[in-house]
Structures are given as C-alpha cells and as structure tokens.
Amino acid sequence: MTALMWITFFTALSAGPATVQFEGSIERIHTTPGEGPPYLEVRHDGELTKVILGSMRYLLEQNFKPKTGDRVKVTGFRVGTRFYAARIYLPRQDKTLELRDSDGRPVWRGRGSMRR
C-alpha cells in the first residue's frame, strides 16, 4: 500500500471508523506477490466486494488458508470504494483472523507502531 493510500485510509478513519459487517461466499483469493496487498472477493447480498486483508507474512504466520467457495463473515471498514477487513471468520474452519484494531490500525504492525 502506498503512503498516499495509507494517508487516505487513516484520514477517513480519523472521525471514528464505522464498522461494516456482512456474510458471504469467497469467490476469489488474490495473493499474487508484487500486485498489491492480498484480498478476497466475497459475494454477498447480490454484490461482489473486494476485501483487502493485509500483510502476506502475517497471513502465513496465522495459518490463514481460505478456500474458494467457503462461507465467510467479514467485519471491517469501508473507505471510499475500498473495504479493509478488521476481522475474518471462516465457519468451516472455525477460525477467526484479527487484522485491524477498532481504530483500523493493522495488528501485524505491533504495539506502538502508528499509534497516536
């Protein structure tokens, strides 16, 4: 994610992030190195949403292995046309992945990093 994208993200969240939650089915998993952050395409309520995850290293450390066709429950933040996941729950695996805190800050960045 570029510096400008981060600035836009945190500026939009500065007024207090509004969380959005939906359930759907994973249609595509995008994890191609060098092509931006990993994301899922999730079909829900008749629409397809690109759900931006976060650090690939963090996803691997957390043993996050979603499968196409899996049901998923997503909680996160909509910033403009982008949706950033804060929490992903995979019922089939009974696994929850925490990605961002309630302020939208990435948990993989560690304590103290990017804190106000």
NORZIQUI-V241138 format. One record per pair of residues at least 24 apart in sequence whose C-alpha atoms are under 10 Angstrom apart, sorted by the first residue. I is the first residue (numbers start at 1). J is the second residue. If there is no record, write none. Layout:
((I;J) (I;J))
This chain:
((1;35) (1;36) (1;37) (1;54) (1;55) (2;36) (8;79) (8;80) (9;77) (9;78) (9;79) (9;80) (9;82) (9;84) (9;104) (9;105) (10;79) (10;103) (10;104) (10;105) (11;79) (12;77) (12;78) (12;79) (12;80) (13;77) (13;78) (13;79) (13;103) (13;104) (13;105) (14;103) (14;104) (15;103) (16;102) (16;103) (16;104) (17;76) (17;77) (17;78) (17;79) (17;102) (17;103) (17;104) (18;76) (18;77) (18;78) (18;79) (18;102) (18;103) (18;104) (19;75) (19;76) (19;77) (19;78) (19;84) (19;85) (19;86) (19;102) (19;103) (19;104) (20;74) (20;75) (20;76) (20;77) (20;78) (20;83) (20;84) (20;85) (20;86) (21;73) (21;74) (21;75) (21;76) (21;77) (21;85) (21;86) (21;87) (21;88) (22;72) (22;73) (22;74) (22;75) (22;76) (23;71) (23;72) (23;73) (23;74) (23;75) (23;88) (23;89) (24;48) (24;49) (24;69) (24;70) (24;71) (24;72) (24;73) (24;74) (25;67) (25;68) (25;69) (25;70) (25;71) (25;72) (25;73) (26;51) (26;66) (26;67) (26;68) (26;69) (26;70) (26;71) (26;72) (26;73) (27;67) (27;68) (27;69) (27;70) (27;71) (28;66) (28;67) (28;68) (28;69) (29;65) (29;66) (29;67) (29;68) (31;56) (32;56) (39;83) (39;84) (39;85) (40;66) (40;67) (40;68) (40;85) (41;68) (42;68) (42;69) (42;70) (42;71) (42;72) (42;73) (42;74) (43;69) (43;71) (43;72) (44;71) (44;72) (44;73) (49;81) (49;82) (49;83) (50;81) (50;82) (50;83) (50;84) (50;85) (51;75) (51;76) (51;77) (51;78) (51;82) (51;83) (51;84) (51;85) (51;86) (51;88) (52;76) (52;77) (52;82) (52;83) (52;84) (52;85) (52;86) (52;99) (53;83) (53;84) (53;85) (53;86) (53;87) (53;88) (53;97) (53;98) (53;99) (53;100) (53;106) (54;84) (54;85) (54;86) (54;99) (54;100) (54;106) (54;107) (54;108) (55;99) (55;106) (55;107) (55;108) (55;109) (57;108) (58;99) (58;107) (58;108) (58;109) (59;97) (59;98) (59;99) (59;108) (61;108) (62;95) (62;96) (62;97) (62;98) (63;95) (63;97) (64;88) (64;90) (64;93) (64;95) (64;96) (64;97) (65;90) (65;93) (65;95) (66;90) (66;92) (66;93) (66;95) (67;92) (72;96) (75;99) (75;100) (76;100) (76;101) (76;102) (76;104) (77;102) (77;103) (77;104))
